[in-house]
């Protein structure tokens, strides 16, 4: 049994999205007090457990892939 925030991390979704799935009946859960607990099998049945949305590579106006500025900054800081 996992909590809503844990299920959200596993699916790559917002916790409110997981709560909406519970309200809509798409995801089975048990409520203990004010907290929902989700069976891991129910999350896997939803088909979302391993799906984490990937960002599409950003392109420049000429169609080239944007450079990774964060990686370049980290490399420059390592040489100091």
ROKETOR-453010 format. One line per field, with one value per residue: residue number from 1; residue in one letter; z, y, x of N, C-alpha, C, O in turn. Coordinates in pm, 1 decimal, decimal comma, padded with zeros to 6 digits. Layout:
% residues N
num = NUM ...
residuo = a ...
n.up = Z ...
n.north = Y ...
n.east = X ...
ca.up = Z ...
ca.north = Y ...
ca.east = X ...
c.up = Z ...
c.north = Y ...
c.east = X ...
o.up = Z ...
o.north = Y ...
o.east = X ...
//
This chain:
% residues 80
num = 1 2 3 4 5 6 7 8 9 10 11 12 13 14 15 16 17 18 19 20 21 22 23 24 25 26 27 28 29 30 31 32 33 34 35 36 37 38 39 40 41 42 43 44 45 46 47 48 49 50 51 52 53 54 55 56 57 58 59 60 61 62 63 64 65 66 67 68 69 70 71 72 73 74 75 76 77 78 79 80
residuo = x x x x x x x x x x x x x x x x x x x x x x x x x x x x x x x x x x x x x x x x x x x x x x x x x x x x x x x x x x x x x x x x x x x x x x x x x x x x x x x x
n.up = 00000,0 -00087,7 -00048,0 -00164,8 -00247,0 -00296,1 -00502,8 -00694,8 -00744,2 -00858,1 -01093,9 -01215,6 -01208,3 -01083,4 -00737,5 -00704,5 -00939,6 -00909,7 -00695,0 -00824,4 -01007,0 -00823,3 -00722,7 -00958,6 -00994,9 -01139,0 -01019,1 -00765,4 -00411,8 -00055,8 00217,9 00503,3 00780,8 00692,1 00479,5 00167,6 00064,6 -00171,7 -00350,7 -00485,7 -00702,4 -00811,0 -00906,8 -01101,5 -01267,2 -01370,5 -01556,9 -01555,4 -01396,1 -01471,8 -01655,6 -01731,9 -01824,6 -02104,8 -02191,0 -02490,4 -02719,0 -02739,0 -03010,8 -03220,6 -03422,9 -03663,5 -03666,2 -03529,2 -03242,0 -02919,4 -02727,1 -02427,5 -02172,3 -01895,2 -01845,7 -01968,9 -01805,1 -01561,5 -01634,8 -01678,3 -01424,2 -01290,8 -01370,8 -01232,0
n.north = -00118,0 00216,8 00571,7 00864,5 01076,9 00917,9 00752,3 00946,3 01027,5 00793,9 00775,5 01009,5 01220,2 01487,5 01500,5 01575,9 01494,5 01217,0 01194,1 01278,8 01067,4 00872,5 00973,6 00965,9 00698,0 00557,9 00461,9 00237,4 00261,5 00266,3 00425,8 00560,5 00718,3 01038,3 00992,0 00848,2 00519,9 00335,1 00036,7 -00124,7 -00293,1 -00203,4 00042,2 -00036,3 -00168,5 00044,0 00126,2 00328,1 00326,7 00303,0 00498,2 00791,3 01116,0 01231,1 01508,2 01685,1 01736,5 02057,4 02283,1 02493,9 02791,6 02716,7 02446,4 02290,1 02097,5 02234,3 02359,8 02207,0 02397,2 02385,2 02164,1 02257,1 02475,8 02344,6 02196,8 02406,5 02507,5 02300,2 02310,7 02513,0
n.east = 00084,3 00057,9 00097,5 -00083,1 00099,2 00330,0 00239,3 00200,7 00464,1 00565,7 00421,4 00477,6 00307,2 00094,6 00001,7 -00266,4 -00381,4 -00373,4 -00549,7 -00780,4 -00814,7 -00883,4 -01126,6 -01278,4 -01300,6 -01116,3 -00893,9 -00840,4 -00864,4 -00799,1 -00941,8 -00808,1 -00881,7 -00819,0 -00661,7 -00573,4 -00490,3 -00318,4 -00320,4 -00039,8 -00072,5 -00312,1 -00233,9 -00054,0 -00233,6 -00370,1 -00197,6 -00017,4 00204,1 00474,0 00505,4 00647,9 00621,8 00803,8 01003,2 00983,6 01248,0 01370,8 01379,4 01580,2 01525,9 01625,7 01595,7 01773,8 01880,3 01837,5 02111,8 02240,8 02225,6 02247,5 02413,6 02645,0 02705,7 02754,6 02983,2 03161,2 03188,1 03312,6 03576,2 03687,7
ca.up = 00000,0 -00097,0 -00030,2 -00286,2 -00296,1 -00349,9 -00632,3 -00787,7 -00783,5 -00946,4 -01223,5 -01272,5 -01212,9 -00965,6 -00642,4 -00726,0 -01050,5 -00851,2 -00617,9 -00921,2 -01054,9 -00716,9 -00721,5 -01080,7 -00994,1 -01225,8 -00933,9 -00638,6 -00292,8 00073,3 00294,4 00646,1 00831,6 00580,6 00380,8 00076,4 00042,3 -00301,1 -00369,0 -00598,5 -00816,3 -00871,1 -00981,1 -01221,0 -01354,0 -01437,2 -01670,8 -01546,3 -01295,0 -01524,6 -01757,3 -01688,6 -01948,4 -02147,7 -02258,9 -02628,3 -02735,1 -02793,3 -03134,7 -03255,8 -03540,7 -03780,3 -03653,6 -03451,6 -03101,6 -02830,7 -02643,7 -02287,2 -02101,4 -01757,7 -01849,9 -02001,3 -01685,0 -01464,9 -01681,7 -01658,9 -01280,3 -01246,1 -01402,9 -01142,4
ca.north = 00000,0 00340,1 00692,6 00942,4 01139,1 00815,1 00712,8 01056,2 01020,8 00678,1 00799,1 01135,6 01310,0 01568,7 01428,5 01608,2 01408,7 01085,3 01205,3 01285,4 00930,6 00800,5 01022,9 00922,2 00553,8 00498,7 00404,9 00188,9 00296,1 00252,3 00548,5 00542,7 00855,2 01132,7 00961,1 00736,2 00426,2 00271,7 -00089,5 -00111,7 -00364,8 -00116,2 00144,6 -00103,3 -00195,0 00169,2 00136,6 00452,7 00314,8 00321,2 00602,6 00925,3 01192,5 01284,1 01636,2 01685,1 01817,3 02189,0 02309,3 02633,4 02830,9 02647,3 02305,0 02219,2 02075,1 02337,8 02311,6 02184,3 02504,8 02343,2 02078,9 02342,6 02553,8 02253,5 02168,1 02524,0 02522,8 02194,0 02345,5 02621,6
ca.east = 00000,0 00135,2 00018,3 -00106,8 00223,2 00418,7 00183,6 00226,0 00604,3 00585,9 00358,2 00523,8 00191,8 00068,5 -00083,5 -00407,5 -00425,6 -00397,9 -00674,8 -00890,4 -00834,3 -00954,7 -01265,2 -01345,6 -01311,7 -01014,5 -00790,8 -00895,5 -00786,7 -00866,0 -00927,2 -00786,1 -00889,3 -00831,9 -00558,9 -00597,6 -00381,2 -00338,5 -00250,6 00052,1 -00129,5 -00413,1 -00160,8 -00001,5 -00348,9 -00403,7 -00107,4 00057,3 00308,7 00608,3 00504,7 00684,0 00624,6 00933,7 00995,1 01029,0 01368,4 01343,3 01451,8 01604,4 01448,9 01681,7 01565,6 01875,7 01846,6 01891,8 02221,6 02209,4 02292,7 02274,3 02532,2 02760,0 02736,2 02817,0 03119,2 03247,1 03212,4 03401,7 03715,0 03734,6
c.up = 00000,0 -00083,5 -00164,3 -00334,1 -00355,0 -00487,3 -00736,9 -00835,4 -00882,8 -01084,4 -01290,3 -01286,9 -01083,7 -00869,5 -00661,4 -00842,3 -00999,3 -00769,8 -00711,1 -00978,2 -00952,2 -00715,8 -00841,9 -01087,7 -01084,5 -01146,0 -00800,9 -00523,9 -00169,1 00150,9 00442,1 00705,4 00714,5 00466,6 00297,7 00066,6 -00082,1 -00305,8 -00493,8 -00722,0 -00887,5 -00953,9 -01109,6 -01319,7 -01430,8 -01557,8 -01668,3 -01457,4 -01349,7 -01627,2 -01693,6 -01815,2 -01979,5 -02216,9 -02399,6 -02638,5 -02799,4 -02915,2 -03153,6 -03378,5 -03666,7 -03772,9 -03575,7 -03308,0 -03016,8 -02749,1 -02498,8 -02204,1 -01958,4 -01753,0 -01878,9 -01880,0 -01580,3 -01505,3 -01657,0 -01510,4 -01227,2 -01272,3 -01311,4 -01016,9
c.north = 00124,2 00459,1 00764,9 01010,7 01037,5 00769,1 00821,2 01054,9 00907,9 00699,5 00925,6 01237,5 01389,7 01487,8 01456,6 01526,8 01269,6 01087,7 01210,9 01146,8 00850,0 00842,6 00972,4 00771,2 00484,0 00425,6 00364,9 00228,1 00264,7 00379,9 00514,5 00683,6 00949,0 01099,8 00838,5 00651,4 00345,8 00143,4 -00076,2 -00183,2 -00280,1 -00007,2 00085,7 -00132,6 -00069,3 00190,8 00261,4 00442,0 00341,6 00432,6 00737,3 01008,3 01247,5 01416,5 01620,5 01775,1 01949,5 02212,1 02458,8 02666,7 02763,7 02496,3 02225,1 02201,5 02182,8 02280,4 02297,9 02285,3 02466,2 02257,7 02161,0 02424,9 02466,8 02219,6 02285,7 02543,6 02415,5 02229,4 02453,1 02567,7
c.east = 00088,7 00040,8 00002,2 00021,0 00322,5 00370,4 00209,5 00371,0 00628,4 00528,3 00408,1 00412,7 00182,6 -00019,0 -00232,4 -00464,4 -00457,7 -00527,1 -00795,9 -00919,7 -00913,2 -01101,8 -01344,1 -01362,3 -01211,5 -00907,3 -00854,1 -00803,9 -00868,8 -00839,3 -00915,2 -00779,9 -00913,6 -00736,4 -00596,7 -00471,4 -00415,0 -00257,6 -00163,6 00000,2 -00234,4 -00346,8 -00104,6 -00114,6 -00389,5 -00313,5 -00021,6 00180,6 00447,6 00616,7 00535,4 00697,2 00764,1 00911,7 01048,6 01150,8 01330,2 01431,4 01471,2 01521,5 01501,1 01659,3 01667,7 01827,8 01912,0 02006,7 02176,9 02288,2 02330,1 02400,5 02656,9 02801,5 02804,8 02960,3 03211,7 03279,3 03307,7 03546,8 03770,0 03793,1
o.up = 00078,6 -00104,9 -00263,5 -00453,4 -00452,6 -00578,0 -00853,1 -00953,2 -00979,7 -01182,4 -01409,0 -01367,5 -00987,1 -00914,8 -00636,5 -00842,7 -01040,0 -00775,5 -00680,6 -00996,3 -00988,1 -00708,9 -00829,9 -01176,8 -01104,8 -01198,6 -00732,2 -00537,3 -00175,6 00149,2 00498,8 00682,5 00646,4 00367,4 00350,5 00061,1 -00096,3 -00269,1 -00595,5 -00834,3 -01010,0 -01059,1 -01214,5 -01440,9 -01543,6 -01649,9 -01768,7 -01444,5 -01279,3 -01680,8 -01612,6 -01903,7 -01892,9 -02291,1 -02423,1 -02573,3 -02903,3 -02920,6 -03108,9 -03432,8 -03766,3 -03864,2 -03557,3 -03258,2 -03039,1 -02706,2 -02453,4 -02169,7 -01906,9 -01665,8 -01820,2 -01855,0 -01517,4 -01420,2 -01619,2 -01476,3 -01127,9 -01200,3 -01314,7 -00931,3
o.north = 00134,5 00447,5 00729,9 01003,8 01067,7 00749,1 00791,2 01078,4 00924,2 00646,8 00947,0 01330,1 01362,4 01413,2 01369,2 01494,0 01209,8 00992,9 01154,7 01111,1 00769,4 00758,0 00939,8 00720,9 00363,0 00338,3 00447,8 00228,0 00240,3 00434,2 00447,8 00757,9 00940,3 01172,5 00738,6 00703,7 00294,8 00141,8 -00022,9 -00139,4 -00284,1 00031,3 00150,1 -00123,2 -00077,6 00264,6 00296,5 00539,2 00398,2 00459,0 00789,1 00974,2 01302,4 01435,1 01550,5 01879,3 01951,8 02165,2 02539,7 02579,4 02754,4 02424,3 02104,5 02279,1 02218,8 02165,2 02368,2 02261,3 02510,0 02277,0 02137,1 02441,7 02509,6 02214,1 02267,4 02591,7 02438,6 02181,1 02480,8 02644,5
o.east = 00182,9 -00079,8 00066,1 00050,4 00391,2 00451,1 00236,8 00398,0 00702,5 00581,1 00383,7 00422,0 00253,9 -00105,8 -00315,4 -00583,1 -00557,3 -00605,5 -00901,1 -01036,1 -00999,1 -01190,9 -01462,2 -01430,7 -01220,9 -00838,3 -00913,8 -00681,5 -00989,3 -00728,8 -01001,8 -00684,5 -01015,8 -00731,0 -00645,5 -00360,1 -00526,2 -00140,1 -00208,0 00025,6 -00244,9 -00397,9 -00107,3 -00095,4 -00437,9 -00348,5 00040,4 00255,0 00531,2 00724,4 00458,6 00775,6 00832,3 00815,3 01147,1 01156,3 01264,2 01545,1 01389,9 01453,7 01429,3 01699,8 01650,7 01746,2 02027,7 02000,7 02086,7 02404,0 02433,0 02485,2 02762,5 02920,8 02901,7 03049,0 03327,4 03387,3 03376,7 03634,2 03889,9 03837,0
//
